[in-house]
Amino acid sequence: MPHSTTSTLEAPAPAEQPGARHTGSYAQLSREVRDAGLLRRAHGYYLAAGIVIAAGIGGVVTGMVLLGDSWLQLLMAAALGILLTQVAFLTHEAAHRQVFATGPVNDAVGRWLANAVVGISYSWWMTKHSRHHANPNQVGKDPDIAPDTIRFTEESAAEVRGPMRHLVRRQGWLFFPLLTLEGLNLHVVSVRSLLTGDPATARTRRRELIVIAARLTAWVALLVWIFPLGLAAAFLGVQLAVFGVYMGASFAPNHKGMALVAPGTKLDFLSKQVLTSRNITGGWFMDVLMGGLNHQVEHHLFPSMPRPHLGRARVLVREHCARHGVPYTETSLLASYAIVVRHLNQVGLAARDPFDCPMRRELRGY
């Protein structure tokens, strides 16, 4: 059932108090999931996925060599942007302990993939994403809805002043075009976090910074060496743009336009995770395309569950939510994008000029 408007969840009245009931029901759901074997590692799946992605990157490198000085190289750049997003999905799954049995191994592999292959900070991503999972869509706590270029609450949109107000008013329509800059933004923000982070983690941050700097420098130098300067710049721009759009288009449908949790509201775990998350239909193809993020409800309820088990868990979770009266939301990918655009435009209206009116717009011609 798709959601087209955003509600705000607040703490229930003392007479209602559904928390204990839902907390107990989550324990029951967890037992069902565990008894079905859905928390077991899926080493074969991730080995196959890693081999396919590595082969794809090898194919891109081969294509770069064979095409030489040709603007067809931009097709290779787009393919590389897609493949690096797939690597980012594997990094996300390693961070959630989905790939290997032990935390240190997952962290080691995840850090290597993030730093040396994708070129972003693993520790920055872990910190940010862990806060999101603990407080999805909670105003003031979820960093994914914190005020930035895009505003996700009417209150933050109303605070915008100056030229940015015109962007925020149209942010729904501009959201996907702005994602072309998200790849560059992820690199910049993660490096900045390493330079200004907690001094207690200086040693880890320094190691990450060295690896990321070496990776980014070597990549740019390689492009400049094998291509004319203009083609090298275009290749890098297309790769970053495709990476940013693919990442944003995979993460945005999951929570944007779903219920927001008011500051200070306490909800039981099941309600908090299910009511703020949206699944995307599409079967195994969508599992691959979105890196398992299409099963956002199940992923939030069981963050360490391997990707190939999420579809089976969906059946159990849907039945459980139906029995306990918890709304379960899923829709198609295109419908979710329409919801996101509509929601962001609705929020952006709060940034309108307080003196704006239909007569004024008609007289000015816009």
SEVEX-900652 format. One record per residue (C-alpha): residue number from 1; residue in one letter; x, y, z. Coordinates in Angstrom, 3 decimals, always signed. Layout:
+-------+------+----------+----------+----------+
! fimar ! gudo !        u !        v !        w !
+-------+------+----------+----------+----------+
!   NUM !    a !        X !        Y !        Z !
...
+-------+------+----------+----------+----------+
END
This chain:
+-------+------+----------+----------+----------+
! fimar ! gudo !        u !        v !        w !
+-------+------+----------+----------+----------+
!     1 !    m !   +0.000 !   +0.000 !   +0.000 !
!     2 !    p !   +1.813 !   +3.177 !   -1.103 !
!     3 !    h !   +1.901 !   +6.252 !   +1.075 !
!     4 !    s !   +1.412 !   +9.563 !   -0.682 !
!     5 !    t !   +1.422 !  +11.874 !   +2.320 !
!     6 !    t !   +3.644 !  +12.147 !   +5.343 !
!     7 !    s !   +2.258 !  +11.793 !   +8.861 !
!     8 !    t !   +4.054 !  +12.444 !  +12.122 !
!     9 !    l !   +4.283 !   +9.709 !  +14.734 !
!    10 !    e !   +4.009 !  +10.811 !  +18.340 !
!    11 !    a !   +4.093 !   +8.959 !  +21.629 !
!    12 !    p !   +0.859 !   +7.048 !  +22.314 !
!    13 !    a !   -1.434 !   +8.097 !  +25.121 !
!    14 !    p !   -0.920 !   +6.142 !  +28.363 !
!    15 !    a !   -4.210 !   +4.314 !  +27.807 !
!    16 !    e !   -2.983 !   +2.937 !  +24.479 !
!    17 !    q !   +0.532 !   +1.774 !  +25.243 !
!    18 !    p !   +0.988 !   -0.719 !  +22.367 !
!    19 !    g !   +4.706 !   -0.924 !  +22.997 !
!    20 !    a !   +4.781 !   -4.025 !  +25.188 !
!    21 !    r !   +2.450 !   -5.913 !  +22.850 !
!    22 !    h !   +4.528 !   -5.087 !  +19.773 !
!    23 !    t !   +7.806 !   -5.718 !  +21.594 !
!    24 !    g !   +6.571 !   -9.178 !  +22.521 !
!    25 !    s !   +5.339 !   -9.779 !  +18.994 !
!    26 !    y !   +8.774 !   -8.821 !  +17.610 !
!    27 !    a !  +10.352 !  -11.486 !  +19.810 !
!    28 !    q !   +7.905 !  -13.985 !  +18.340 !
!    29 !    l !   +8.720 !  -12.801 !  +14.793 !
!    30 !    s !  +12.441 !  -13.113 !  +15.517 !
!    31 !    r !  +11.978 !  -16.714 !  +16.585 !
!    32 !    e !  +10.078 !  -17.487 !  +13.368 !
!    33 !    v !  +12.815 !  -15.886 !  +11.271 !
!    34 !    r !  +15.592 !  -17.672 !  +13.144 !
!    35 !    d !  +13.817 !  -21.047 !  +13.006 !
!    36 !    a !  +13.424 !  -20.606 !   +9.236 !
!    37 !    g !  +17.211 !  -20.272 !   +8.940 !
!    38 !    l !  +17.018 !  -16.773 !   +7.469 !
!    39 !    l !  +19.843 !  -15.367 !   +9.609 !
!    40 !    r !  +22.409 !  -17.875 !   +8.337 !
!    41 !    r !  +25.277 !  -16.501 !   +6.237 !
!    42 !    a !  +25.031 !  -16.830 !   +2.456 !
!    43 !    h !  +28.699 !  -17.159 !   +1.550 !
!    44 !    g !  +28.047 !  -18.655 !   -1.874 !
!    45 !    y !  +25.797 !  -15.769 !   -2.899 !
!    46 !    y !  +28.300 !  -13.101 !   -1.899 !
!    47 !    l !  +31.192 !  -14.988 !   -3.490 !
!    48 !    a !  +29.254 !  -15.145 !   -6.765 !
!    49 !    a !  +28.261 !  -11.481 !   -6.514 !
!    50 !    g !  +31.863 !  -10.459 !   -5.859 !
!    51 !    i !  +33.117 !  -12.474 !   -8.843 !
!    52 !    v !  +30.483 !  -10.999 !  -11.189 !
!    53 !    i !  +31.248 !   -7.421 !  -10.084 !
!    54 !    a !  +35.005 !   -7.977 !  -10.343 !
!    55 !    a !  +34.528 !   -9.437 !  -13.825 !
!    56 !    g !  +32.440 !   -6.423 !  -14.757 !
!    57 !    i !  +35.154 !   -4.011 !  -13.606 !
!    58 !    g !  +37.685 !   -6.066 !  -15.542 !
!    59 !    g !  +35.466 !   -5.757 !  -18.613 !
!    60 !    v !  +35.315 !   -1.970 !  -18.198 !
!    61 !    v !  +39.108 !   -1.771 !  -17.970 !
!    62 !    t !  +39.397 !   -3.917 !  -21.097 !
!    63 !    g !  +36.915 !   -1.674 !  -22.894 !
!    64 !    m !  +38.899 !   +1.411 !  -21.886 !
!    65 !    v !  +42.039 !   -0.087 !  -23.397 !
!    66 !    l !  +40.356 !   -1.199 !  -26.617 !
!    67 !    l !  +38.385 !   +2.007 !  -27.257 !
!    68 !    g !  +41.356 !   +4.323 !  -26.776 !
!    69 !    d !  +40.812 !   +8.028 !  -27.487 !
!    70 !    s !  +37.071 !   +7.862 !  -28.158 !
!    71 !    w !  +34.044 !   +9.554 !  -26.666 !
!    72 !    l !  +32.513 !   +6.079 !  -26.478 !
!    73 !    q !  +34.626 !   +5.874 !  -23.318 !
!    74 !    l !  +31.749 !   +7.666 !  -21.602 !
!    75 !    l !  +29.795 !   +4.409 !  -21.873 !
!    76 !    m !  +32.614 !   +2.773 !  -19.929 !
!    77 !    a !  +32.406 !   +5.582 !  -17.370 !
!    78 !    a !  +28.667 !   +5.001 !  -16.904 !
!    79 !    a !  +29.216 !   +1.250 !  -16.538 !
!    80 !    l !  +31.916 !   +1.883 !  -13.946 !
!    81 !    g !  +29.558 !   +4.161 !  -11.984 !
!    82 !    i !  +27.019 !   +1.329 !  -11.869 !
!    83 !    l !  +29.605 !   -1.252 !  -10.811 !
!    84 !    l !  +31.024 !   +0.979 !   -8.057 !
!    85 !    t !  +27.489 !   +1.371 !   -6.706 !
!    86 !    q !  +27.215 !   -2.413 !   -6.612 !
!    87 !    v !  +30.493 !   -2.470 !   -4.649 !
!    88 !    a !  +28.959 !   +0.112 !   -2.284 !
!    89 !    f !  +26.001 !   -2.244 !   -1.760 !
!    90 !    l !  +28.408 !   -5.032 !   -0.753 !
!    91 !    t !  +30.170 !   -2.595 !   +1.577 !
!    92 !    h !  +26.823 !   -1.735 !   +3.171 !
!    93 !    e !  +26.100 !   -5.433 !   +3.690 !
!    94 !    a !  +29.519 !   -6.091 !   +5.206 !
!    95 !    a !  +28.964 !   -3.156 !   +7.572 !
!    96 !    h !  +25.752 !   -4.873 !   +8.721 !
!    97 !    r !  +27.585 !   -8.179 !   +9.347 !
!    98 !    q !  +25.627 !   -9.874 !   +6.550 !
!    99 !    v !  +28.539 !  -11.328 !   +4.602 !
!   100 !    f !  +30.878 !  -13.046 !   +7.091 !
!   101 !    a !  +30.308 !  -14.664 !  +10.466 !
!   102 !    t !  +32.525 !  -12.354 !  +12.525 !
!   103 !    g !  +32.488 !   -8.603 !  +12.950 !
!   104 !    p !  +36.227 !   -7.999 !  +12.460 !
!   105 !    v !  +36.251 !   -9.803 !   +9.098 !
!   106 !    n !  +33.179 !   -7.899 !   +7.904 !
!   107 !    d !  +34.757 !   -4.617 !   +9.007 !
!   108 !    a !  +38.095 !   -5.409 !   +7.364 !
!   109 !    v !  +36.474 !   -6.287 !   +4.029 !
!   110 !    g !  +34.006 !   -3.402 !   +4.255 !
!   111 !    r !  +36.749 !   -0.890 !   +5.024 !
!   112 !    w !  +38.874 !   -2.123 !   +2.113 !
!   113 !    l !  +35.944 !   -1.963 !   -0.324 !
!   114 !    a !  +34.893 !   +1.505 !   +0.866 !
!   115 !    n !  +38.341 !   +3.087 !   +1.054 !
!   116 !    a !  +40.300 !   +1.439 !   -1.751 !
!   117 !    v !  +37.566 !   +0.650 !   -4.299 !
!   118 !    v !  +34.702 !   +3.140 !   -3.826 !
!   119 !    g !  +36.882 !   +5.901 !   -2.362 !
!   120 !    i !  +34.773 !   +6.953 !   +0.651 !
!   121 !    s !  +35.275 !   +6.658 !   +4.406 !
!   122 !    y !  +34.004 !   +3.446 !   +5.989 !
!   123 !    s !  +34.049 !   +4.843 !   +9.527 !
!   124 !    w !  +32.077 !   +7.928 !   +8.463 !
!   125 !    w !  +29.506 !   +5.763 !   +6.711 !
!   126 !    m !  +29.228 !   +3.389 !   +9.705 !
!   127 !    t !  +28.650 !   +6.239 !  +12.155 !
!   128 !    k !  +26.068 !   +7.962 !   +9.983 !
!   129 !    h !  +24.230 !   +4.800 !   +8.969 !
!   130 !    s !  +24.126 !   +3.370 !  +12.503 !
!   131 !    r !  +22.427 !   +6.558 !  +13.716 !
!   132 !    h !  +19.899 !   +6.223 !  +10.891 !
!   133 !    h !  +19.047 !   +2.624 !  +11.791 !
!   134 !    a !  +18.620 !   +3.499 !  +15.468 !
!   135 !    n !  +16.269 !   +6.403 !  +14.713 !
!   136 !    p !  +14.782 !   +6.111 !  +11.198 !
!   137 !    n !  +12.920 !   +9.272 !  +10.151 !
!   138 !    q !  +13.142 !  +10.720 !  +13.680 !
!   139 !    v !  +13.450 !  +14.473 !  +13.502 !
!   140 !    g !  +16.673 !  +15.655 !  +15.126 !
!   141 !    k !  +18.225 !  +12.180 !  +15.327 !
!   142 !    d !  +18.219 !  +10.628 !  +11.847 !
!   143 !    p !  +21.089 !  +12.186 !   +9.848 !
!   144 !    d !  +19.389 !  +11.159 !   +6.591 !
!   145 !    i !  +16.680 !  +13.790 !   +7.126 !
!   146 !    a !  +18.939 !  +16.467 !   +8.619 !
!   147 !    p !  +18.642 !  +19.904 !   +6.930 !
!   148 !    d !  +20.928 !  +20.239 !   +3.914 !
!   149 !    t !  +20.456 !  +21.357 !   +0.315 !
!   150 !    i !  +17.281 !  +19.246 !   +0.346 !
!   151 !    r !  +14.862 !  +19.822 !   +3.246 !
!   152 !    f !  +12.784 !  +16.935 !   +4.554 !
!   153 !    t !  +10.561 !  +18.713 !   +7.074 !
!   154 !    e !   +8.378 !  +21.772 !   +6.669 !
!   155 !    e !  +10.020 !  +23.354 !   +9.718 !
!   156 !    s !  +13.502 !  +23.189 !   +8.211 !
!   157 !    a !  +12.189 !  +24.340 !   +4.810 !
!   158 !    a !  +10.571 !  +27.389 !   +6.419 !
!   159 !    e !  +13.971 !  +28.402 !   +7.845 !
!   160 !    v !  +15.578 !  +28.737 !   +4.408 !
!   161 !    r !  +16.431 !  +32.279 !   +3.352 !
!   162 !    g !  +17.919 !  +33.922 !   +0.278 !
!   163 !    p !  +18.385 !  +32.291 !   -3.124 !
!   164 !    m !  +18.237 !  +28.778 !   -1.631 !
!   165 !    r !  +14.546 !  +29.343 !   -0.940 !
!   166 !    h !  +13.811 !  +29.159 !   -4.676 !
!   167 !    l !  +15.628 !  +25.811 !   -4.929 !
!   168 !    v !  +13.846 !  +24.331 !   -1.909 !
!   169 !    r !  +10.430 !  +25.379 !   -3.257 !
!   170 !    r !  +11.098 !  +23.182 !   -6.309 !
!   171 !    q !  +13.231 !  +20.552 !   -4.584 !
!   172 !    g !  +11.017 !  +17.645 !   -5.580 !
!   173 !    w !  +11.543 !  +18.292 !   -9.291 !
!   174 !    l !  +15.218 !  +19.084 !   -8.709 !
!   175 !    f !  +15.930 !  +16.082 !   -6.490 !
!   176 !    f !  +17.026 !  +13.638 !   -9.189 !
!   177 !    p !  +19.036 !  +16.216 !  -11.205 !
!   178 !    l !  +20.828 !  +17.170 !   -7.965 !
!   179 !    l !  +21.783 !  +13.522 !   -7.458 !
!   180 !    t !  +24.265 !  +13.931 !  -10.328 !
!   181 !    l !  +26.377 !  +15.825 !   -7.772 !
!   182 !    e !  +25.859 !  +13.308 !   -4.971 !
!   183 !    g !  +28.820 !  +11.130 !   -5.992 !
!   184 !    l !  +31.198 !  +14.067 !   -5.649 !
!   185 !    n !  +29.453 !  +15.119 !   -2.434 !
!   186 !    l !  +29.950 !  +11.681 !   -0.842 !
!   187 !    h !  +33.699 !  +11.841 !   -1.521 !
!   188 !    v !  +34.018 !  +15.391 !   -0.196 !
!   189 !    v !  +31.930 !  +14.855 !   +2.945 !
!   190 !    s !  +33.642 !  +11.600 !   +3.887 !
!   191 !    v !  +37.129 !  +13.101 !   +3.475 !
!   192 !    r !  +36.077 !  +16.163 !   +5.474 !
!   193 !    s !  +34.831 !  +13.881 !   +8.251 !
!   194 !    l !  +38.244 !  +12.208 !   +8.413 !
!   195 !    l !  +39.976 !  +15.579 !   +8.676 !
!   196 !    t !  +37.721 !  +16.957 !  +11.412 !
!   197 !    g !  +36.611 !  +13.846 !  +13.329 !
!   198 !    d !  +37.008 !  +12.739 !  +16.916 !
!   199 !    p !  +40.681 !  +12.950 !  +18.021 !
!   200 !    a !  +40.227 !   +9.600 !  +19.797 !
!   201 !    t !  +39.943 !   +7.908 !  +16.388 !
!   202 !    a !  +42.837 !   +9.836 !  +14.827 !
!   203 !    r !  +44.894 !   +6.717 !  +14.089 !
!   204 !    t !  +42.068 !   +4.921 !  +12.246 !
!   205 !    r !  +41.066 !   +8.099 !  +10.438 !
!   206 !    r !  +44.645 !   +8.708 !   +9.331 !
!   207 !    r !  +44.892 !   +5.209 !   +7.813 !
!   208 !    e !  +41.604 !   +5.663 !   +5.978 !
!   209 !    l !  +42.630 !   +9.090 !   +4.744 !
!   210 !    i !  +45.911 !   +7.752 !   +3.340 !
!   211 !    v !  +44.167 !   +4.909 !   +1.471 !
!   212 !    i !  +41.391 !   +7.158 !   +0.100 !
!   213 !    a !  +43.856 !   +9.876 !   -0.946 !
!   214 !    a !  +46.027 !   +7.280 !   -2.701 !
!   215 !    r !  +43.023 !   +5.753 !   -4.443 !
!   216 !    l !  +41.559 !   +9.064 !   -5.658 !
!   217 !    t !  +44.928 !  +10.489 !   -6.702 !
!   218 !    a !  +45.953 !   +7.344 !   -8.570 !
!   219 !    w !  +42.594 !   +7.147 !  -10.363 !
!   220 !    v !  +42.642 !  +10.765 !  -11.544 !
!   221 !    a !  +46.307 !  +10.462 !  -12.555 !
!   222 !    l !  +45.546 !   +7.300 !  -14.553 !
!   223 !    l !  +42.702 !   +8.970 !  -16.441 !
!   224 !    v !  +44.824 !  +12.011 !  -17.265 !
!   225 !    w !  +47.663 !   +9.747 !  -18.393 !
!   226 !    i !  +45.638 !   +7.532 !  -20.764 !
!   227 !    f !  +43.122 !  +10.126 !  -22.076 !
!   228 !    p !  +43.298 !  +13.698 !  -23.364 !
!   229 !    l !  +42.483 !  +16.135 !  -20.569 !
!   230 !    g !  +38.950 !  +16.904 !  -21.809 !
!   231 !    l !  +38.027 !  +13.241 !  -22.189 !
!   232 !    a !  +39.545 !  +12.427 !  -18.791 !
!   233 !    a !  +37.436 !  +15.136 !  -17.141 !
!   234 !    a !  +34.297 !  +13.971 !  -18.950 !
!   235 !    f !  +34.963 !  +10.323 !  -17.998 !
!   236 !    l !  +35.370 !  +11.230 !  -14.329 !
!   237 !    g !  +32.288 !  +13.469 !  -14.407 !
!   238 !    v !  +30.050 !  +10.806 !  -15.954 !
!   239 !    q !  +31.316 !   +8.124 !  -13.581 !
!   240 !    l !  +30.628 !  +10.298 !  -10.506 !
!   241 !    a !  +27.235 !  +11.428 !  -11.850 !
!   242 !    v !  +26.038 !   +7.869 !  -12.531 !
!   243 !    f !  +27.352 !   +6.718 !   -9.150 !
!   244 !    g !  +25.514 !   +9.546 !   -7.365 !
!   245 !    v !  +22.224 !   +9.061 !   -9.199 !
!   246 !    y !  +22.288 !   +5.278 !   -8.737 !
!   247 !    m !  +23.093 !   +5.557 !   -5.018 !
!   248 !    g !  +20.475 !   +8.219 !   -4.382 !
!   249 !    a !  +17.819 !   +6.498 !   -6.476 !
!   250 !    s !  +18.388 !   +3.286 !   -4.488 !
!   251 !    f !  +18.281 !   +4.804 !   -0.997 !
!   252 !    a !  +15.652 !   +7.550 !   -1.477 !
!   253 !    p !  +12.556 !   +5.321 !   -2.006 !
!   254 !    n !  +13.050 !   +3.560 !   +1.327 !
!   255 !    h !  +12.007 !   +6.279 !   +3.800 !
!   256 !    k !  +11.311 !   +9.563 !   +1.998 !
!   257 !    g !   +7.611 !  +10.365 !   +2.203 !
!   258 !    m !   +7.029 !   +7.875 !   +5.020 !
!   259 !    a !   +5.940 !   +8.820 !   +8.530 !
!   260 !    l !   +8.243 !  +11.122 !  +10.489 !
!   261 !    v !   +8.852 !  +10.528 !  +14.194 !
!   262 !    a !   +8.452 !  +13.639 !  +16.326 !
!   263 !    p !  +11.373 !  +14.625 !  +18.599 !
!   264 !    g !  +11.245 !  +12.874 !  +21.959 !
!   265 !    t !   +8.767 !  +10.224 !  +20.796 !
!   266 !    k !   +9.371 !   +6.717 !  +22.150 !
!   267 !    l !   +8.141 !   +3.848 !  +19.995 !
!   268 !    d !   +8.625 !   +0.117 !  +20.272 !
!   269 !    f !  +11.218 !   -1.323 !  +17.887 !
!   270 !    l !   +8.759 !   -3.043 !  +15.542 !
!   271 !    s !   +6.552 !   +0.026 !  +15.073 !
!   272 !    k !   +9.488 !   +2.392 !  +14.672 !
!   273 !    q !  +11.105 !   +0.325 !  +11.941 !
!   274 !    v !   +8.003 !   -0.768 !  +10.008 !
!   275 !    l !   +6.019 !   +2.486 !  +10.034 !
!   276 !    t !   +8.939 !   +4.539 !   +8.702 !
!   277 !    s !  +10.075 !   +2.123 !   +5.964 !
!   278 !    r !   +8.804 !   +1.324 !   +2.476 !
!   279 !    n !   +9.472 !   -1.805 !   +0.416 !
!   280 !    i !   +9.856 !   -1.824 !   -3.368 !
!   281 !    t !   +8.279 !   -4.658 !   -5.346 !
!   282 !    g !  +10.013 !   -6.325 !   -8.275 !
!   283 !    g !  +11.341 !   -9.730 !   -7.228 !
!   284 !    w !  +14.898 !  -10.975 !   -7.673 !
!   285 !    f !  +15.723 !   -8.364 !  -10.335 !
!   286 !    m !  +15.023 !   -5.574 !   -7.851 !
!   287 !    d !  +17.110 !   -7.433 !   -5.250 !
!   288 !    v !  +20.096 !   -7.124 !   -7.573 !
!   289 !    l !  +19.297 !   -3.640 !   -8.853 !
!   290 !    m !  +18.882 !   -2.130 !   -5.378 !
!   291 !    g !  +21.307 !   -4.313 !   -3.466 !
!   292 !    g !  +18.561 !   -5.679 !   -1.216 !
!   293 !    l !  +17.455 !   -2.179 !   -0.201 !
!   294 !    n !  +14.089 !   -2.909 !   -1.813 !
!   295 !    h !  +13.332 !   -5.035 !   +1.285 !
!   296 !    q !  +13.764 !   -2.044 !   +3.575 !
!   297 !    v !  +11.244 !   -3.178 !   +6.195 !
!   298 !    e !  +12.943 !   -6.545 !   +6.662 !
!   299 !    h !  +16.408 !   -4.965 !   +6.508 !
!   300 !    h !  +15.534 !   -2.592 !   +9.336 !
!   301 !    l !  +13.966 !   -5.320 !  +11.439 !
!   302 !    f !  +16.881 !   -7.725 !  +10.859 !
!   303 !    p !  +19.939 !   -5.665 !   +9.782 !
!   304 !    s !  +22.296 !   -8.676 !   +9.746 !
!   305 !    m !  +20.087 !  -10.780 !   +7.474 !
!   306 !    p !  +21.867 !  -11.633 !   +4.170 !
!   307 !    r !  +20.328 !  -10.219 !   +1.009 !
!   308 !    p !  +19.133 !  -13.527 !   -0.538 !
!   309 !    h !  +16.999 !  -14.296 !   +2.545 !
!   310 !    l !  +15.131 !  -10.986 !   +2.669 !
!   311 !    g !  +12.480 !  -12.062 !   +0.161 !
!   312 !    r !  +11.496 !  -15.085 !   +2.264 !
!   313 !    a !  +11.498 !  -12.951 !   +5.398 !
!   314 !    r !   +9.110 !  -10.534 !   +3.674 !
!   315 !    v !   +6.388 !  -13.203 !   +3.671 !
!   316 !    l !   +6.751 !  -13.780 !   +7.413 !
!   317 !    v !   +6.901 !  -10.069 !   +8.238 !
!   318 !    r !   +3.850 !   -9.190 !   +6.118 !
!   319 !    e !   +1.793 !  -11.922 !   +7.788 !
!   320 !    h !   +3.003 !  -10.857 !  +11.227 !
!   321 !    c !   +2.145 !   -7.197 !  +10.627 !
!   322 !    a !   -1.302 !   -8.148 !   +9.311 !
!   323 !    r !   -2.011 !  -10.211 !  +12.451 !
!   324 !    h !   -0.959 !   -7.391 !  +14.774 !
!   325 !    g !   -2.476 !   -4.467 !  +12.885 !
!   326 !    v !   +0.802 !   -2.796 !  +11.924 !
!   327 !    p !   +0.613 !   -1.042 !   +8.500 !
!   328 !    y !   +3.104 !   -2.572 !   +6.055 !
!   329 !    t !   +3.992 !   -0.406 !   +3.052 !
!   330 !    e !   +5.286 !   -1.501 !   -0.337 !
!   331 !    t !   +4.931 !   -0.128 !   -3.840 !
!   332 !    s !   +6.621 !   -0.172 !   -7.241 !
!   333 !    l !   +9.863 !   +1.681 !   -7.899 !
!   334 !    l !   +8.295 !   +4.279 !  -10.198 !
!   335 !    a !   +5.418 !   +4.881 !   -7.788 !
!   336 !    s !   +7.918 !   +5.386 !   -4.960 !
!   337 !    y !   +9.765 !   +8.021 !   -7.003 !
!   338 !    a !   +6.474 !   +9.831 !   -7.600 !
!   339 !    i !   +5.823 !   +9.768 !   -3.847 !
!   340 !    v !   +9.299 !  +11.148 !   -3.111 !
!   341 !    v !   +8.940 !  +13.991 !   -5.621 !
!   342 !    r !   +5.455 !  +14.868 !   -4.389 !
!   343 !    h !   +6.533 !  +14.782 !   -0.751 !
!   344 !    l !   +9.603 !  +16.968 !   -1.302 !
!   345 !    n !   +7.576 !  +19.492 !   -3.290 !
!   346 !    q !   +4.965 !  +19.582 !   -0.533 !
!   347 !    v !   +7.656 !  +20.172 !   +2.097 !
!   348 !    g !   +9.294 !  +22.789 !   -0.130 !
!   349 !    l !   +6.128 !  +24.897 !   -0.109 !
!   350 !    a !   +7.053 !  +25.944 !   +3.432 !
!   351 !    a !   +9.976 !  +27.872 !   +1.914 !
!   352 !    r !   +7.719 !  +30.130 !   -0.116 !
!   353 !    d !   +7.920 !  +33.883 !   +0.265 !
!   354 !    p !   +5.434 !  +34.896 !   +3.001 !
!   355 !    f !   +4.312 !  +37.772 !   +0.739 !
!   356 !    d !   +3.804 !  +35.457 !   -2.248 !
!   357 !    c !   +0.270 !  +35.164 !   -3.600 !
!   358 !    p !   -1.403 !  +34.051 !   -6.845 !
!   359 !    m !   -2.030 !  +37.671 !   -7.966 !
!   360 !    r !   +1.615 !  +38.571 !   -7.434 !
!   361 !    r !   +2.797 !  +35.513 !   -9.407 !
!   362 !    e !   +0.389 !  +36.380 !  -12.249 !
!   363 !    l !   +1.622 !  +39.971 !  -12.416 !
!   364 !    r !   +5.255 !  +38.838 !  -12.415 !
!   365 !    g !   +4.640 !  +36.098 !  -14.931 !
!   366 !    y !   +5.708 !  +33.086 !  -12.812 !
+-------+------+----------+----------+----------+
END
